[in-house]
């Protein structure tokens, strides 16, 4: 007989503060891409000692700010082709 396992609502799916490996899994991209974004200062990160940490709340806000909409995609294309 199978038991119905319900997710525990008290345990978040992802931690509030993630390391590179956890962020990689959360975003679905490779760790090397995350390090590249850090070097290019394109992703919000905190460095504690020699390790990077990422606030889930800040990453979620960053994702929302970087949404590609039809309007800003057209702006980016116009800007690209004016050069």
PDB file of N, CA, C and O in Angstrom:
ATOM      1  N   UNK A   1       0.840  -1.179   0.000  1.00  0.00           N
ATOM      2  CA  UNK A   1       0.000   0.000   0.000  1.00  0.00           C
ATOM      3  C   UNK A   1       0.888   1.247   0.000  1.00  0.00           C
ATOM      4  O   UNK A   1       1.798   1.365   0.821  1.00  0.00           O
ATOM      5  N   UNK A   2       0.618   2.176  -0.926  1.00  0.00           N
ATOM      6  CA  UNK A   2       1.393   3.404  -1.029  1.00  0.00           C
ATOM      7  C   UNK A   2       0.826   4.459  -0.092  1.00  0.00           C
ATOM      8  O   UNK A   2      -0.387   4.606   0.053  1.00  0.00           O
ATOM      9  N   UNK A   3       1.731   5.182   0.531  1.00  0.00           N
ATOM     10  CA  UNK A   3       1.308   6.290   1.372  1.00  0.00           C
ATOM     11  C   UNK A   3       1.297   7.565   0.536  1.00  0.00           C
ATOM     12  O   UNK A   3       2.175   7.786  -0.298  1.00  0.00           O
ATOM     13  N   UNK A   4       0.310   8.380   0.769  1.00  0.00           N
ATOM     14  CA  UNK A   4       0.276   9.681   0.109  1.00  0.00           C
ATOM     15  C   UNK A   4       1.193  10.629   0.862  1.00  0.00           C
ATOM     16  O   UNK A   4       0.942  10.964   2.020  1.00  0.00           O
ATOM     17  N   UNK A   5       2.244  11.054   0.206  1.00  0.00           N
ATOM     18  CA  UNK A   5       3.199  11.970   0.829  1.00  0.00           C
ATOM     19  C   UNK A   5       2.877  13.375   0.360  1.00  0.00           C
ATOM     20  O   UNK A   5       2.925  13.679  -0.832  1.00  0.00           O
ATOM     21  N   UNK A   6       2.556  14.207   1.302  1.00  0.00           N
ATOM     22  CA  UNK A   6       2.254  15.602   0.988  1.00  0.00           C
ATOM     23  C   UNK A   6       3.482  16.448   1.248  1.00  0.00           C
ATOM     24  O   UNK A   6       4.195  16.223   2.225  1.00  0.00           O
ATOM     25  N   UNK A   7       3.741  17.430   0.376  1.00  0.00           N
ATOM     26  CA  UNK A   7       4.884  18.305   0.643  1.00  0.00           C
ATOM     27  C   UNK A   7       4.678  19.089   1.929  1.00  0.00           C
ATOM     28  O   UNK A   7       3.569  19.537   2.222  1.00  0.00           O
ATOM     29  N   UNK A   8       5.731  19.249   2.681  1.00  0.00           N
ATOM     30  CA  UNK A   8       5.668  20.006   3.925  1.00  0.00           C
ATOM     31  C   UNK A   8       5.680  21.495   3.580  1.00  0.00           C
ATOM     32  O   UNK A   8       6.652  21.989   3.008  1.00  0.00           O
ATOM     33  N   UNK A   9       4.636  22.194   3.913  1.00  0.00           N
ATOM     34  CA  UNK A   9       4.525  23.611   3.574  1.00  0.00           C
ATOM     35  C   UNK A   9       5.482  24.480   4.372  1.00  0.00           C
ATOM     36  O   UNK A   9       5.750  25.620   3.992  1.00  0.00           O
ATOM     37  N   UNK A  10       6.004  23.945   5.488  1.00  0.00           N
ATOM     38  CA  UNK A  10       6.942  24.703   6.309  1.00  0.00           C
ATOM     39  C   UNK A  10       8.362  24.689   5.741  1.00  0.00           C
ATOM     40  O   UNK A  10       9.180  25.537   6.096  1.00  0.00           O
ATOM     41  N   UNK A  11       8.658  23.727   4.859  1.00  0.00           N
ATOM     42  CA  UNK A  11       9.996  23.615   4.284  1.00  0.00           C
ATOM     43  C   UNK A  11       9.969  24.221   2.884  1.00  0.00           C
ATOM     44  O   UNK A  11       9.257  23.724   2.011  1.00  0.00           O
ATOM     45  N   UNK A  12      10.734  25.287   2.659  1.00  0.00           N
ATOM     46  CA  UNK A  12      10.727  25.909   1.333  1.00  0.00           C
ATOM     47  C   UNK A  12      11.371  24.992   0.302  1.00  0.00           C
ATOM     48  O   UNK A  12      12.243  24.188   0.633  1.00  0.00           O
ATOM     49  N   UNK A  13      10.935  25.117  -0.957  1.00  0.00           N
ATOM     50  CA  UNK A  13      11.490  24.314  -2.038  1.00  0.00           C
ATOM     51  C   UNK A  13      12.961  24.654  -2.240  1.00  0.00           C
ATOM     52  O   UNK A  13      13.781  23.768  -2.484  1.00  0.00           O
ATOM     53  N   UNK A  14      13.288  25.917  -2.140  1.00  0.00           N
ATOM     54  CA  UNK A  14      14.670  26.385  -2.237  1.00  0.00           C
ATOM     55  C   UNK A  14      14.984  27.237  -1.022  1.00  0.00           C
ATOM     56  O   UNK A  14      14.121  27.933  -0.488  1.00  0.00           O
ATOM     57  N   UNK A  15      16.238  27.169  -0.598  1.00  0.00           N
ATOM     58  CA  UNK A  15      16.665  27.944   0.562  1.00  0.00           C
ATOM     59  C   UNK A  15      16.639  29.434   0.236  1.00  0.00           C
ATOM     60  O   UNK A  15      16.704  29.822  -0.930  1.00  0.00           O
ATOM     61  N   UNK A  16      16.545  30.255   1.258  1.00  0.00           N
ATOM     62  CA  UNK A  16      16.527  31.709   1.074  1.00  0.00           C
ATOM     63  C   UNK A  16      17.886  32.241   0.634  1.00  0.00           C
ATOM     64  O   UNK A  16      17.956  33.263  -0.048  1.00  0.00           O
ATOM     65  N   UNK A  17      18.960  31.564   1.014  1.00  0.00           N
ATOM     66  CA  UNK A  17      20.303  31.938   0.583  1.00  0.00           C
ATOM     67  C   UNK A  17      20.919  30.699  -0.059  1.00  0.00           C
ATOM     68  O   UNK A  17      20.998  29.635   0.555  1.00  0.00           O
ATOM     69  N   UNK A  18      21.356  30.862  -1.316  1.00  0.00           N
ATOM     70  CA  UNK A  18      21.867  29.724  -2.081  1.00  0.00           C
ATOM     71  C   UNK A  18      23.331  29.918  -2.446  1.00  0.00           C
ATOM     72  O   UNK A  18      23.808  31.047  -2.558  1.00  0.00           O
ATOM     73  N   UNK A  19      24.037  28.813  -2.629  1.00  0.00           N
ATOM     74  CA  UNK A  19      25.387  28.867  -3.159  1.00  0.00           C
ATOM     75  C   UNK A  19      25.314  28.693  -4.676  1.00  0.00           C
ATOM     76  O   UNK A  19      24.221  28.595  -5.233  1.00  0.00           O
ATOM     77  N   UNK A  20      26.463  28.654  -5.350  1.00  0.00           N
ATOM     78  CA  UNK A  20      26.482  28.572  -6.816  1.00  0.00           C
ATOM     79  C   UNK A  20      25.801  27.291  -7.303  1.00  0.00           C
ATOM     80  O   UNK A  20      25.029  27.322  -8.262  1.00  0.00           O
ATOM     81  N   UNK A  21      26.083  26.187  -6.653  1.00  0.00           N
ATOM     82  CA  UNK A  21      25.492  24.906  -7.068  1.00  0.00           C
ATOM     83  C   UNK A  21      23.970  24.930  -6.946  1.00  0.00           C
ATOM     84  O   UNK A  21      23.260  24.482  -7.845  1.00  0.00           O
ATOM     85  N   UNK A  22      23.483  25.452  -5.837  1.00  0.00           N
ATOM     86  CA  UNK A  22      22.036  25.527  -5.622  1.00  0.00           C
ATOM     87  C   UNK A  22      21.382  26.500  -6.591  1.00  0.00           C
ATOM     88  O   UNK A  22      20.292  26.238  -7.101  1.00  0.00           O
ATOM     89  N   UNK A  23      22.053  27.630  -6.846  1.00  0.00           N
ATOM     90  CA  UNK A  23      21.508  28.600  -7.796  1.00  0.00           C
ATOM     91  C   UNK A  23      21.479  28.017  -9.202  1.00  0.00           C
ATOM     92  O   UNK A  23      20.539  28.256  -9.960  1.00  0.00           O
ATOM     93  N   UNK A  24      22.499  27.260  -9.545  1.00  0.00           N
ATOM     94  CA  UNK A  24      22.555  26.597 -10.845  1.00  0.00           C
ATOM     95  C   UNK A  24      21.332  25.703 -11.039  1.00  0.00           C
ATOM     96  O   UNK A  24      20.704  25.710 -12.098  1.00  0.00           O
ATOM     97  N   UNK A  25      21.011  24.948 -10.016  1.00  0.00           N
ATOM     98  CA  UNK A  25      19.847  24.072 -10.078  1.00  0.00           C
ATOM     99  C   UNK A  25      18.554  24.889 -10.120  1.00  0.00           C
ATOM    100  O   UNK A  25      17.632  24.557 -10.866  1.00  0.00           O
ATOM    101  N   UNK A  26      18.486  25.940  -9.331  1.00  0.00           N
ATOM    102  CA  UNK A  26      17.290  26.795  -9.268  1.00  0.00           C
ATOM    103  C   UNK A  26      17.004  27.454 -10.620  1.00  0.00           C
ATOM    104  O   UNK A  26      15.857  27.507 -11.063  1.00  0.00           O
ATOM    105  N   UNK A  27      18.060  27.955 -11.269  1.00  0.00           N
ATOM    106  CA  UNK A  27      17.878  28.651 -12.546  1.00  0.00           C
ATOM    107  C   UNK A  27      17.908  27.712 -13.750  1.00  0.00           C
ATOM    108  O   UNK A  27      17.465  28.075 -14.840  1.00  0.00           O
ATOM    109  N   UNK A  28      18.428  26.519 -13.549  1.00  0.00           N
ATOM    110  CA  UNK A  28      18.511  25.567 -14.657  1.00  0.00           C
ATOM    111  C   UNK A  28      19.621  25.909 -15.637  1.00  0.00           C
ATOM    112  O   UNK A  28      19.509  25.620 -16.829  1.00  0.00           O
ATOM    113  N   UNK A  29      20.696  26.523 -15.144  1.00  0.00           N
ATOM    114  CA  UNK A  29      21.843  26.836 -15.992  1.00  0.00           C
ATOM    115  C   UNK A  29      23.103  26.304 -15.315  1.00  0.00           C
ATOM    116  O   UNK A  29      23.100  26.010 -14.120  1.00  0.00           O
ATOM    117  N   UNK A  30      24.170  26.183 -16.086  1.00  0.00           N
ATOM    118  CA  UNK A  30      25.402  25.634 -15.556  1.00  0.00           C
ATOM    119  C   UNK A  30      26.121  26.576 -14.600  1.00  0.00           C
ATOM    120  O   UNK A  30      25.936  27.793 -14.632  1.00  0.00           O
ATOM    121  N   UNK A  31      26.951  25.972 -13.745  1.00  0.00           N
ATOM    122  CA  UNK A  31      27.732  26.765 -12.794  1.00  0.00           C
ATOM    123  C   UNK A  31      28.693  27.702 -13.522  1.00  0.00           C
ATOM    124  O   UNK A  31      28.915  28.827 -13.074  1.00  0.00           O
ATOM    125  N   UNK A  32      29.265  27.254 -14.635  1.00  0.00           N
ATOM    126  CA  UNK A  32      30.206  28.114 -15.369  1.00  0.00           C
ATOM    127  C   UNK A  32      29.501  29.360 -15.905  1.00  0.00           C
ATOM    128  O   UNK A  32      30.105  30.431 -15.962  1.00  0.00           O
ATOM    129  N   UNK A  33      28.246  29.234 -16.296  1.00  0.00           N
ATOM    130  CA  UNK A  33      27.472  30.392 -16.762  1.00  0.00           C
ATOM    131  C   UNK A  33      27.231  31.359 -15.607  1.00  0.00           C
ATOM    132  O   UNK A  33      27.279  32.574 -15.797  1.00  0.00           O
ATOM    133  N   UNK A  34      26.973  30.835 -14.422  1.00  0.00           N
ATOM    134  CA  UNK A  34      26.770  31.694 -13.251  1.00  0.00           C
ATOM    135  C   UNK A  34      28.055  32.460 -12.945  1.00  0.00           C
ATOM    136  O   UNK A  34      28.015  33.663 -12.688  1.00  0.00           O
ATOM    137  N   UNK A  35      29.202  31.764 -12.973  1.00  0.00           N
ATOM    138  CA  UNK A  35      30.476  32.452 -12.740  1.00  0.00           C
ATOM    139  C   UNK A  35      30.734  33.525 -13.803  1.00  0.00           C
ATOM    140  O   UNK A  35      31.280  34.586 -13.501  1.00  0.00           O
ATOM    141  N   UNK A  36      30.342  33.243 -15.036  1.00  0.00           N
ATOM    142  CA  UNK A  36      30.490  34.245 -16.105  1.00  0.00           C
ATOM    143  C   UNK A  36      29.629  35.467 -15.806  1.00  0.00           C
ATOM    144  O   UNK A  36      30.099  36.596 -15.945  1.00  0.00           O
ATOM    145  N   UNK A  37      28.378  35.263 -15.397  1.00  0.00           N
ATOM    146  CA  UNK A  37      27.491  36.376 -15.058  1.00  0.00           C
ATOM    147  C   UNK A  37      28.039  37.181 -13.884  1.00  0.00           C
ATOM    148  O   UNK A  37      27.892  38.403 -13.843  1.00  0.00           O
ATOM    149  N   UNK A  38      28.671  36.497 -12.927  1.00  0.00           N
ATOM    150  CA  UNK A  38      29.280  37.196 -11.792  1.00  0.00           C
ATOM    151  C   UNK A  38      30.425  38.075 -12.275  1.00  0.00           C
ATOM    152  O   UNK A  38      30.513  39.246 -11.909  1.00  0.00           O
ATOM    153  N   UNK A  39      31.309  37.501 -13.105  1.00  0.00           N
ATOM    154  CA  UNK A  39      32.457  38.275 -13.630  1.00  0.00           C
ATOM    155  C   UNK A  39      31.995  39.504 -14.405  1.00  0.00           C
ATOM    156  O   UNK A  39      32.611  40.566 -14.324  1.00  0.00           O
ATOM    157  N   UNK A  40      30.912  39.353 -15.153  1.00  0.00           N
ATOM    158  CA  UNK A  40      30.377  40.449 -15.960  1.00  0.00           C
ATOM    159  C   UNK A  40      29.487  41.389 -15.140  1.00  0.00           C
ATOM    160  O   UNK A  40      28.947  42.362 -15.667  1.00  0.00           O
ATOM    161  N   UNK A  41      29.343  41.090 -13.851  1.00  0.00           N
ATOM    162  CA  UNK A  41      28.501  41.882 -12.945  1.00  0.00           C
ATOM    163  C   UNK A  41      27.066  42.001 -13.467  1.00  0.00           C
ATOM    164  O   UNK A  41      26.457  43.070 -13.412  1.00  0.00           O
ATOM    165  N   UNK A  42      26.547  40.892 -13.969  1.00  0.00           N
ATOM    166  CA  UNK A  42      25.197  40.867 -14.512  1.00  0.00           C
ATOM    167  C   UNK A  42      24.202  40.154 -13.608  1.00  0.00           C
ATOM    168  O   UNK A  42      23.007  40.126 -13.899  1.00  0.00           O
ATOM    169  N   UNK A  43      24.688  39.580 -12.514  1.00  0.00           N
ATOM    170  CA  UNK A  43      23.806  38.883 -11.587  1.00  0.00           C
ATOM    171  C   UNK A  43      24.135  39.361 -10.167  1.00  0.00           C
ATOM    172  O   UNK A  43      25.309  39.498  -9.822  1.00  0.00           O
ATOM    173  N   UNK A  44      23.120  39.616  -9.347  1.00  0.00           N
ATOM    174  CA  UNK A  44      23.400  40.068  -7.979  1.00  0.00           C
ATOM    175  C   UNK A  44      23.957  38.936  -7.120  1.00  0.00           C
ATOM    176  O   UNK A  44      23.330  37.888  -6.967  1.00  0.00           O
ATOM    177  N   UNK A  45      25.136  39.164  -6.568  1.00  0.00           N
ATOM    178  CA  UNK A  45      25.803  38.139  -5.757  1.00  0.00           C
ATOM    179  C   UNK A  45      26.491  38.802  -4.578  1.00  0.00           C
ATOM    180  O   UNK A  45      26.884  39.967  -4.640  1.00  0.00           O
ATOM    181  N   UNK A  46      26.629  38.040  -3.502  1.00  0.00           N
ATOM    182  CA  UNK A  46      27.405  38.475  -2.346  1.00  0.00           C
ATOM    183  C   UNK A  46      28.565  37.511  -2.204  1.00  0.00           C
ATOM    184  O   UNK A  46      28.417  36.308  -2.420  1.00  0.00           O
ATOM    185  N   UNK A  47      29.716  38.046  -1.840  1.00  0.00           N
ATOM    186  CA  UNK A  47      30.875  37.195  -1.644  1.00  0.00           C
ATOM    187  C   UNK A  47      31.214  37.173  -0.164  1.00  0.00           C
ATOM    188  O   UNK A  47      31.456  38.215   0.446  1.00  0.00           O
ATOM    189  N   UNK A  48      31.227  35.990   0.399  1.00  0.00           N
ATOM    190  CA  UNK A  48      31.564  35.799   1.804  1.00  0.00           C
ATOM    191  C   UNK A  48      32.822  34.938   1.817  1.00  0.00           C
ATOM    192  O   UNK A  48      32.781  33.746   1.510  1.00  0.00           O
ATOM    193  N   UNK A  49      33.920  35.555   2.171  1.00  0.00           N
ATOM    194  CA  UNK A  49      35.189  34.846   2.082  1.00  0.00           C
ATOM    195  C   UNK A  49      35.502  34.581   0.617  1.00  0.00           C
ATOM    196  O   UNK A  49      35.610  35.516  -0.176  1.00  0.00           O
ATOM    197  N   UNK A  50      35.645  33.325   0.260  1.00  0.00           N
ATOM    198  CA  UNK A  50      35.926  32.962  -1.131  1.00  0.00           C
ATOM    199  C   UNK A  50      34.706  32.383  -1.834  1.00  0.00           C
ATOM    200  O   UNK A  50      34.811  31.901  -2.962  1.00  0.00           O
ATOM    201  N   UNK A  51      33.552  32.426  -1.178  1.00  0.00           N
ATOM    202  CA  UNK A  51      32.361  31.800  -1.733  1.00  0.00           C
ATOM    203  C   UNK A  51      31.280  32.840  -2.037  1.00  0.00           C
ATOM    204  O   UNK A  51      31.128  33.834  -1.327  1.00  0.00           O
ATOM    205  N   UNK A  52      30.541  32.580  -3.105  1.00  0.00           N
ATOM    206  CA  UNK A  52      29.438  33.446  -3.496  1.00  0.00           C
ATOM    207  C   UNK A  52      28.142  32.922  -2.887  1.00  0.00           C
ATOM    208  O   UNK A  52      27.929  31.715  -2.772  1.00  0.00           O
ATOM    209  N   UNK A  53      27.290  33.857  -2.505  1.00  0.00           N
ATOM    210  CA  UNK A  53      25.969  33.527  -1.986  1.00  0.00           C
ATOM    211  C   UNK A  53      24.945  34.392  -2.714  1.00  0.00           C
ATOM    212  O   UNK A  53      25.240  35.512  -3.133  1.00  0.00           O
ATOM    213  N   UNK A  54      23.745  33.855  -2.856  1.00  0.00           N
ATOM    214  CA  UNK A  54      22.688  34.519  -3.606  1.00  0.00           C
ATOM    215  C   UNK A  54      21.400  34.482  -2.797  1.00  0.00           C
ATOM    216  O   UNK A  54      20.975  33.421  -2.340  1.00  0.00           O
ATOM    217  N   UNK A  55      20.789  35.631  -2.625  1.00  0.00           N
ATOM    218  CA  UNK A  55      19.507  35.720  -1.944  1.00  0.00           C
ATOM    219  C   UNK A  55      18.415  35.331  -2.938  1.00  0.00           C
ATOM    220  O   UNK A  55      18.327  35.902  -4.025  1.00  0.00           O
ATOM    221  N   UNK A  56      17.587  34.361  -2.564  1.00  0.00           N
ATOM    222  CA  UNK A  56      16.503  33.941  -3.455  1.00  0.00           C
ATOM    223  C   UNK A  56      15.586  35.109  -3.776  1.00  0.00           C
ATOM    224  O   UNK A  56      15.148  35.258  -4.916  1.00  0.00           O
ATOM    225  N   UNK A  57      15.296  35.929  -2.792  1.00  0.00           N
ATOM    226  CA  UNK A  57      14.413  37.082  -2.988  1.00  0.00           C
ATOM    227  C   UNK A  57      15.026  38.060  -4.003  1.00  0.00           C
ATOM    228  O   UNK A  57      14.325  38.571  -4.876  1.00  0.00           O
ATOM    229  N   UNK A  58      16.326  38.315  -3.885  1.00  0.00           N
ATOM    230  CA  UNK A  58      17.000  39.240  -4.798  1.00  0.00           C
ATOM    231  C   UNK A  58      17.085  38.634  -6.202  1.00  0.00           C
ATOM    232  O   UNK A  58      16.895  39.337  -7.194  1.00  0.00           O
ATOM    233  N   UNK A  59      17.369  37.342  -6.285  1.00  0.00           N
ATOM    234  CA  UNK A  59      17.434  36.670  -7.591  1.00  0.00           C
ATOM    235  C   UNK A  59      16.069  36.697  -8.269  1.00  0.00           C
ATOM    236  O   UNK A  59      15.977  36.948  -9.471  1.00  0.00           O
ATOM    237  N   UNK A  60      15.007  36.439  -7.504  1.00  0.00           N
ATOM    238  CA  UNK A  60      13.659  36.483  -8.080  1.00  0.00           C
ATOM    239  C   UNK A  60      13.330  37.879  -8.605  1.00  0.00           C
ATOM    240  O   UNK A  60      12.741  38.013  -9.678  1.00  0.00           O
ATOM    241  N   UNK A  61      13.702  38.913  -7.863  1.00  0.00           N
ATOM    242  CA  UNK A  61      13.479  40.295  -8.319  1.00  0.00           C
ATOM    243  C   UNK A  61      14.313  40.577  -9.562  1.00  0.00           C
ATOM    244  O   UNK A  61      13.834  41.214 -10.500  1.00  0.00           O
ATOM    245  N   UNK A  62      15.569  40.104  -9.574  1.00  0.00           N
ATOM    246  CA  UNK A  62      16.451  40.281 -10.729  1.00  0.00           C
ATOM    247  C   UNK A  62      15.856  39.622 -11.970  1.00  0.00           C
ATOM    248  O   UNK A  62      15.913  40.187 -13.062  1.00  0.00           O
ATOM    249  N   UNK A  63      15.289  38.434 -11.806  1.00  0.00           N
ATOM    250  CA  UNK A  63      14.658  37.746 -12.931  1.00  0.00           C
ATOM    251  C   UNK A  63      13.487  38.557 -13.475  1.00  0.00           C
ATOM    252  O   UNK A  63      13.314  38.671 -14.689  1.00  0.00           O
ATOM    253  N   UNK A  64      12.685  39.119 -12.573  1.00  0.00           N
ATOM    254  CA  UNK A  64      11.534  39.921 -13.008  1.00  0.00           C
ATOM    255  C   UNK A  64      11.977  41.185 -13.730  1.00  0.00           C
ATOM    256  O   UNK A  64      11.354  41.594 -14.710  1.00  0.00           O
ATOM    257  N   UNK A  65      13.062  41.810 -13.245  1.00  0.00           N
ATOM    258  CA  UNK A  65      13.569  43.027 -13.878  1.00  0.00           C
ATOM    259  C   UNK A  65      14.130  42.764 -15.260  1.00  0.00           C
ATOM    260  O   UNK A  65      14.134  43.655 -16.110  1.00  0.00           O
ATOM    261  N   UNK A  66      14.603  41.551 -15.494  1.00  0.00           N
ATOM    262  CA  UNK A  66      15.249  41.221 -16.746  1.00  0.00           C
ATOM    263  C   UNK A  66      14.342  40.466 -17.710  1.00  0.00           C
ATOM    264  O   UNK A  66      14.815  39.795 -18.627  1.00  0.00           O
ATOM    265  N   UNK A  67      13.029  40.582 -17.493  1.00  0.00           N
ATOM    266  CA  UNK A  67      12.099  39.966 -18.429  1.00  0.00           C
ATOM    267  C   UNK A  67      12.223  40.629 -19.790  1.00  0.00           C
ATOM    268  O   UNK A  67      12.362  41.848 -19.893  1.00  0.00           O
ATOM    269  N   UNK A  68      12.170  39.823 -20.817  1.00  0.00           N
ATOM    270  CA  UNK A  68      12.219  40.367 -22.170  1.00  0.00           C
ATOM    271  C   UNK A  68      10.786  40.492 -22.666  1.00  0.00           C
ATOM    272  O   UNK A  68      10.085  39.500 -22.865  1.00  0.00           O
ATOM    273  N   UNK A  69      10.379  41.715 -22.854  1.00  0.00           N
ATOM    274  CA  UNK A  69       9.054  41.974 -23.400  1.00  0.00           C
ATOM    275  C   UNK A  69       9.229  42.425 -24.837  1.00  0.00           C
ATOM    276  O   UNK A  69      10.340  42.729 -25.272  1.00  0.00           O
ATOM    277  N   UNK A  70       8.175  42.463 -25.540  1.00  0.00           N
ATOM    278  CA  UNK A  70       8.237  42.868 -26.947  1.00  0.00           C
ATOM    279  C   UNK A  70       8.826  44.279 -27.072  1.00  0.00           C
ATOM    280  O   UNK A  70       9.608  44.552 -27.983  1.00  0.00           O
ATOM    281  N   UNK A  71       8.440  45.184 -26.138  1.00  0.00           N
ATOM    282  CA  UNK A  71       8.897  46.561 -26.217  1.00  0.00           C
ATOM    283  C   UNK A  71      10.408  46.677 -25.973  1.00  0.00           C
ATOM    284  O   UNK A  71      11.106  47.320 -26.757  1.00  0.00           O
ATOM    285  N   UNK A  72      10.922  46.065 -24.899  1.00  0.00           N
ATOM    286  CA  UNK A  72      12.352  46.231 -24.648  1.00  0.00           C
ATOM    287  C   UNK A  72      13.194  45.375 -25.579  1.00  0.00           C
ATOM    288  O   UNK A  72      14.374  45.669 -25.775  1.00  0.00           O
ATOM    289  N   UNK A  73      12.624  44.326 -26.159  1.00  0.00           N
ATOM    290  CA  UNK A  73      13.339  43.578 -27.185  1.00  0.00           C
ATOM    291  C   UNK A  73      13.501  44.446 -28.426  1.00  0.00           C
ATOM    292  O   UNK A  73      14.576  44.473 -29.026  1.00  0.00           O
ATOM    293  N   UNK A  74      12.444  45.154 -28.816  1.00  0.00           N
ATOM    294  CA  UNK A  74      12.530  46.040 -29.982  1.00  0.00           C
ATOM    295  C   UNK A  74      13.518  47.161 -29.716  1.00  0.00           C
ATOM    296  O   UNK A  74      14.288  47.524 -30.605  1.00  0.00           O
ATOM    297  N   UNK A  75      13.512  47.721 -28.499  1.00  0.00           N
ATOM    298  CA  UNK A  75      14.456  48.772 -28.131  1.00  0.00           C
ATOM    299  C   UNK A  75      15.883  48.256 -28.253  1.00  0.00           C
ATOM    300  O   UNK A  75      16.754  48.951 -28.776  1.00  0.00           O
ATOM    301  N   UNK A  76      16.125  47.036 -27.770  1.00  0.00           N
ATOM    302  CA  UNK A  76      17.459  46.450 -27.840  1.00  0.00           C
ATOM    303  C   UNK A  76      17.890  46.234 -29.283  1.00  0.00           C
ATOM    304  O   UNK A  76      19.045  46.478 -29.633  1.00  0.00           O
ATOM    305  N   UNK A  77      16.971  45.779 -30.116  1.00  0.00           N
ATOM    306  CA  UNK A  77      17.300  45.574 -31.533  1.00  0.00           C
ATOM    307  C   UNK A  77      17.592  46.902 -32.221  1.00  0.00           C
ATOM    308  O   UNK A  77      18.544  47.006 -32.994  1.00  0.00           O
ATOM    309  N   UNK A  78      16.769  47.925 -31.941  1.00  0.00           N
ATOM    310  CA  UNK A  78      16.993  49.238 -32.528  1.00  0.00           C
ATOM    311  C   UNK A  78      18.355  49.781 -32.104  1.00  0.00           C
ATOM    312  O   UNK A  78      19.094  50.321 -32.928  1.00  0.00           O
ATOM    313  N   UNK A  79      18.682  49.642 -30.843  1.00  0.00           N
ATOM    314  CA  UNK A  79      19.953  50.112 -30.306  1.00  0.00           C
ATOM    315  C   UNK A  79      21.115  49.365 -30.948  1.00  0.00           C
ATOM    316  O   UNK A  79      22.138  49.970 -31.267  1.00  0.00           O
ATOM    317  N   UNK A  80      20.970  48.069 -31.138  1.00  0.00           N
ATOM    318  CA  UNK A  80      22.011  47.234 -31.739  1.00  0.00           C
ATOM    319  C   UNK A  80      22.275  47.645 -33.193  1.00  0.00           C
ATOM    320  O   UNK A  80      23.431  47.762 -33.600  1.00  0.00           O
ATOM    321  N   UNK A  81      21.226  47.861 -33.967  1.00  0.00           N
ATOM    322  CA  UNK A  81      21.400  48.154 -35.379  1.00  0.00           C
ATOM    323  C   UNK A  81      21.740  49.613 -35.674  1.00  0.00           C
ATOM    324  O   UNK A  81      22.111  49.931 -36.804  1.00  0.00           O
ATOM    325  N   UNK A  82      21.626  50.505 -34.697  1.00  0.00           N
ATOM    326  CA  UNK A  82      22.022  51.901 -34.886  1.00  0.00           C
ATOM    327  C   UNK A  82      23.521  52.072 -34.792  1.00  0.00           C
ATOM    328  O   UNK A  82      24.051  53.096 -35.224  1.00  0.00           O
ATOM    329  N   UNK A  83      24.221  51.091 -34.236  1.00  0.00           N
ATOM    330  CA  UNK A  83      25.675  51.182 -34.081  1.00  0.00           C
ATOM    331  C   UNK A  83      26.387  50.901 -35.370  1.00  0.00           C
ATOM    332  O   UNK A  83      27.617  50.936 -35.417  1.00  0.00           O
TER     333      UNK A  83
END
